Amino acid sequence: MKKPAIIYSEKLKVSFGPHVFPTDKYWLLYARLKAEGLLDKVDIFEPKPATGQDISLAHLPDYTRDFMNFEYSEAIMTSEIPINEAIRDFFLLTTGGTILAARLSLERGRSLNIGGGWHHAFPDHAEGFCYLNDIAIAIRSLQESDMAQRFVVVDCDLHQGNGTAVCFARDERVFTFSIHQENLYPVKQKSDLDIGLPNFTGDQSYLDLLRKEVPKMFEAHRPDCVCYVAGADPYEDDQLGSLKITKEGLSTRDLLIIGEAVRRGIPIFVVLAGGYARKTGDVVDIHLNTIRVLIEG
């Protein structure tokens, strides 16, 4: 079996200014991979930026134009983060990374983009720190090139994948699943299966639901490929949420989802999405554990 593919670029070093999103987590995570000797167990790939043509697979022309020109229009300002050339290029690069991760998952079985998971971006506007829906763009890219057609998106971020749900609302080939805190941003859209969790949900209830639902959706939909949105923000010390999932619980979550795909021989690509713990080191720990699970298969 080939080593898992990890997508990373030193060019990810960008700042959103004084903001809750810790963009430094990307290079801190890569540094931990290096320090702990895990780079020998994966193959690292450098992404190329997504193109305008790539973006058009999931976004409307007017919005694509505003984004590419970093024009502070109504559709852009709903992002809640700044827009400038550096941030535009960051989103293009992380989206290109997700496209590459999706393609490499078909060759290697397992891949992960250190970046991406911008599941709040809609076809016509930005939301929730997300300018481009890299998940939708990557899936559309594989569909358009006839590399894969049927997908399951397993979104385990703290927040519902509202943009992704809208992107695929009329595509029966893509099954969207979101398990998230219910009483929280965003205004909910309709995924194929939504599980809204009450505040203070802990490991046992969370993992029991995943044990029940993940095998069922893989069996029913029979995907060619799985996209796993491995958000770190269900963590018990996250600043934006009220779930009480431990690091151990999140690692078990990763094993449940990645392990189920591997057992069934379904290629899986992973994006990291959110994570807003009071200590960025906790976010890095959670993402590092996801990569450990990916390596172990």
Order of alpha helices (4+ residues) and beta strands (2+ residues): beta-alpha-beta-alpha-alpha-alpha-alpha-beta-alpha-beta-alpha-beta-beta-alpha-beta-alpha-beta-alpha
